[in-house]
Each structure stands twice: as C-alpha cells, then as structure tokens.
Amino acid sequence: MLFSSSFVSAAFMMLSSVTALPHPEGGGLTARAGLCAPGSYIFNGTTCAFCPAGNSCDGASGRAHPCRSGHYQPSGNSTSCIATVPGYFQNAKGANSTIPCPAGSYQPYPAQALCYGAPMGRFQSMPGQATLCGTCCGWAAPLESSNISPVNCTGATPNAWPSSGSGCIRDTIPCVRATTCAQFMNGTCPAETFSG
C-alpha cells in the first residue's frame, strides 16, 4: 500500500509530538525525545515519574525541583509551587504545607520564611495573623519581641500610653484607662488601638 508524501509527513509530525508513551510493564511512562509531561520528571533517563508533593516538575528535567522556602506544594504531579500567604510562613525547602505564625508574631507579606515578633507596645494573641494590635490606655506590651497579650499596669507604675513602647509608667496621662484590652477571637483589635 502506498501513502502520499503529505500523509507520511503528517503521520511523522503526529508521532514526533508525543512526548511520553505508556511503559509496557505499567510502571510509569517511557520518556520519548527527552521529554515528559509537565508535572513529571525524567527518572533514570528513560522513565517519566510523577512529581512528588513539595516539588515542581517541568517534564524536561531529570529531577524534581523542591519548593524554595516561603513556598509549598500540597499536591503531586505539579508544575509550580505556591507562595505562602500573609500570616503564614514556611522555612523549609520541599515543603507540602504552610505554618501559621504563632501567637506573639505576625507576617504581613506573602512568600516568607519567617514571622516577626510583636515588638514593645504591640501584641498579637492569635496565630496566623498578618497584623498587630496596639495596647490600650493603662495597658502595656513590655517585651522587646513576641508579646502575646497586653499587661494591665498597676502598683507604682499604674499608667501607660496607648500603643506605646515605653511600657507602664508612674506619670499621669490624659487618656481614659481601658477596663480590658483583649483581642477578639476573630482577630479584631481592641477599640482604642490600631492594627497594622
């Protein structure tokens, strides 16, 4: 049987565009022309292996690429990694999940490998937050970093400026002392303070 040259050319183009075919033993795909499908990688130069979680694979490389810090990938067979969102971080490479910033810390930016500790005058009672709360009149966040809850000023130093890094002081100040200064369960800051 004879085929026209245009038929042979079209058939060749169709076959050469196939990058991976089923492996006869069912153990994966056999790489053709040095390429695998996106979301997989070339294993041992001949077999296409699915990309494991925590990695990205372009189909043309001989290995999976671990997600860099600040990124993660929960699914296998992926072509890219996902950036962490504000309030979360990931400090490991090749991770398949994110980590919420613990109470006393925050992270306002995406794709980060760490969280910032709440400085003096600011606090964060909830995990996984992107912002901070400031303290109320008569309350202080005295630690240099990682303040979880404000402290009620009493005794010889009964006063404090709102959102101040100077902590509890003796001096009288012209603001109305807050009865409480707790962060709400939904992350909202006390009324007298700011978030940011």
Residue pairs with C-beta under 8 A, 6 or more apart in sequence:
3 11
16 33
18 32
19 31
19 32
19 33
19 35
19 36
19 37
19 59
20 29
20 30
20 31
20 32
20 35
20 36
20 37
20 40
20 48
21 29
21 30
21 32
22 29
22 30
23 29
23 30
23 47
24 30
27 47
28 43
28 47
28 48
28 49
28 50
29 36
29 37
29 40
29 47
29 48
30 46
30 47
30 48
31 42
31 45
31 46
31 47
31 48
34 42
34 60
35 42
35 59
35 60
36 42
36 48
36 49
36 57
36 59
36 60
37 48
37 59
38 57
38 58
38 59
38 79
39 50
39 51
39 57
39 59
39 77
39 78
39 79
40 48
40 49
40 50
40 51
40 57
40 59
40 77
41 48
41 49
41 51
41 57
41 58
41 59
41 61
41 62
41 63
41 64
42 48
42 49
42 59
42 60
42 61
42 62
43 49
43 62
45 62
48 59
50 76
50 77
51 57
51 64
51 76
51 77
51 78
51 79
52 64
52 76
53 73
53 74
53 75
53 76
53 78
53 96
54 66
54 67
54 72
54 73
54 94
54 95
54 96
55 64
55 65
55 66
55 67
55 73
55 78
55 81
55 94
56 64
56 65
56 67
56 73
56 78
56 79
56 80
56 81
57 64
57 65
57 77
57 78
57 79
58 65
58 79
59 79
66 93
66 94
67 73
67 81
67 82
67 90
67 93
67 94
67 95
68 81
68 93
69 90
69 91
69 92
69 93
69 113
70 83
70 84
70 89
70 90
70 110
70 111
70 112
70 113
71 81
71 82
71 83
71 84
71 90
71 95
71 111
72 81
72 82
72 84
72 90
72 95
72 96
72 97
72 98
73 80
73 81
73 82
73 95
73 96
74 82
74 96
74 97
83 110
83 111
84 90
84 98
84 107
84 110
84 111
84 112
85 98
85 110
86 107
86 108
86 109
86 110
86 130
87 100
87 101
87 106
87 107
87 128
87 129
87 130
88 98
88 99
88 100
88 101
88 107
88 128
89 98
89 99
89 101
89 107
89 112
89 113
89 114
89 115
90 97
90 98
90 99
90 113
91 99
91 113
91 114
100 127
100 128
101 107
101 115
101 124
101 127
101 128
101 129
102 115
102 127
103 124
103 125
103 126
103 127
103 148
104 117
104 118
104 123
104 124
104 145
104 146
104 147
104 148
105 115
105 116
105 117
105 118
105 124
105 146
106 115
106 116
106 118
106 124
106 129
106 130
106 131
106 132
107 114
107 115
107 116
107 130
108 130
108 131
117 145
117 146
117 147
118 124
118 132
118 141
118 143
118 145
118 146
118 147
118 148
119 141
119 144
119 145
119 147
119 165
120 141
120 142
120 143
120 144
120 147
120 165
120 166
120 167
121 134
121 135
121 140
121 141
121 163
121 164
121 165
121 166
121 167
122 132
122 133
122 134
122 135
122 141
122 147
122 163
123 132
123 133
123 135
123 141
123 147
123 148
123 149
123 150
123 183
124 131
124 132
124 133
124 147
124 148
124 183
125 133
125 148
125 149
125 182
125 183
126 183
126 185
126 187
129 187
131 187
131 189
131 195
131 196
132 195
132 196
133 183
133 189
133 190
133 193
133 194
133 195
134 162
134 163
134 189
134 193
134 194
134 195
135 141
135 150
135 160
135 162
135 163
135 164
135 181
135 193
136 150
136 162
136 178
136 180
136 181
136 190
136 192
136 193
137 159
137 160
137 161
137 162
137 173
137 175
137 176
137 177
137 178
137 192
138 152
138 153
138 158
138 159
138 160
138 175
138 177
138 178
138 181
139 150
139 151
139 152
139 153
139 160
139 178
139 181
140 150
140 151
140 153
140 160
140 164
140 167
140 168
141 147
141 150
141 151
141 167
142 151
142 167
142 168
149 182
149 183
150 181
150 182
151 168
152 181
153 159
153 160
153 167
153 168
153 169
154 168
156 170
157 167
157 168
157 169
157 170
158 168
158 170
159 168
159 169
159 170
159 171
159 172
159 173
159 177
160 166
160 167
160 168
160 169
160 173
161 169
161 173
161 175
162 175
162 192
162 193
163 193
163 194
178 190
178 192
180 190
181 190
181 192
181 193
182 190
183 189
183 190
188 195
189 195
